[in-house]
């Protein structure tokens, strides 16, 4: 059972009889000490067994500020893993993992992983390669959006959606942002409608050239 877990630090067991922590993987305790994210088995095998683990690896790395070991990092960008992710993982499960990441205090680290050019398209349906400037979007989040709302999660979603905000919502009924939130992440109606309106407002300000916060304006 330990070898089938997602990462070694999640494969530690507490023995009620001896009062000891048992490390059946052999590296769980040392990885915990060294702040490393590693899979118990070959990372490709572990990720293909349940491709959602791609997001779980990222979430735990971000949450605890641990380093993903090189072989696992390479597996996160493997085309076979990405294909399995698209085919095997339900949109509801993807949405839950992303929402946990964007609701966490380590949201900036999580967003840096999510905005990677090869990870970002996996989050949504019918989205190909997107031009994503990670550093600029994080500046948008930290220096602009967070100043306008105390809702960290809401601000993070808006920043995450900006690369898709290139369609005029006045002429398109369902924008890429709306589709990404509704169909790709399965957000509740109230959430995706609110975030879509906020992102549409930001892009409208840019098009009209009216007092748009400078970092937002440069990002879209």
C-alpha positions, 0 to 999 in steps of 0.5 A, spaced: 500 500 500 505 504 501 508 504 494 502 505 491 501 512 495 502 519 491 509 521 494 513 518 500 511 523 505 504 521 504 506 514 505 508 514 512 504 510 517 504 510 525 504 504 529 499 504 534 502 498 538 509 501 538 508 508 537 513 508 532 512 511 525 514 506 519 517 508 513 516 502 508 518 506 502 525 507 505 525 514 504 519 518 507 522 520 513 529 523 510 525 526 504 521 529 510 527 532 513 530 534 507 523 537 504 523 533 498 517 531 494 518 524 491 514 518 488 515 511 492 516 508 485 518 510 478 515 517 477 512 515 470 509 509 473 506 513 479 503 518 475 500 514 470 496 510 475 492 516 477 494 522 473 491 527 478 497 526 482 500 531 477 496 536 481 497 533 487 505 533 487 504 541 485 500 542 491 504 539 496 510 542 493 507 549 494 503 548 500 510 546 504 515 549 500 518 543 498 523 541 492 520 536 487 526 532 485 529 532 478 526 525 476 519 527 478 519 534 475 521 531 468 515 526 469 510 532 470 512 534 463 512 527 460 507 527 454 504 520 456 502 523 463 499 529 460 495 525 455 493 520 460 491 526 465 486 529 459 483 522 458 483 519 465 481 525 470 475 528 471 474 535 470 471 535 477 477 532 480 481 537 477 477 543 479 478 541 486 485 540 486 486 547 483 481 550 488 485 547 494 491 550 491 488 557 490 485 557 497 492 556 500 496 561 503 502 559 499 498 560 493 503 564 489 508 558 489 502 554 487 500 559 481 508 559 479 507 551 477 500 552 474 502 557 470 508 553 466 507 553 459 506 545 459 501 545 465 497 551 464 493 548 458 491 541 462 487 545 467 482 546 462 478 543 456 479 545 449 485 550 450 491 549 446 498 552 448 497 559 451 502 565 451 503 565 459 508 570 462 508 567 469 512 573 472 508 578 469 501 575 472 504 574 479 506 581 479 498 582 477 496 578 482 501 581 488 501 588 486 494 589 483 489 584 484 490 583 491 490 591 493 482 591 490 480 585 494 481 581 501 479 575 497 486 571 495 482 566 492 478 570 487 484 574 486 488 568 484 483 566 479 482 572 476 490 572 475 490 565 472 484 567 467 488 573 464 492 569 459 485 566 456 482 573 456 483 575 449 475 575 446 470 581 446 465 578 451 460 583 447 460 579 441 461 572 444 456 569 448 461 564 452 468 567 452 474 562 453 474 564 461 467 562 462 468 556 458 475 554 462 471 556 469 465 552 468 467 546 463 474 546 465 474 547 472 467 545 474 466 551 478 459 553 481 455 558 477 456 563 482 463 563 482 465 562 475 460 568 473 463 573 478 470 571 476 468 572 468 465 579 470 471 581 473 476 579 468 471 582 463 472 588 466 479 588 467 480 587 459 474 592 458 478 597 461 484 595 457 481 596 451 478 603 453 484 605 456 481 608 462 485 608 468 487 600 468 492 598 473 499 598 470 500 591 471 494 589 469 494 593 463 501 590 461 499 583 462 493 582 457 
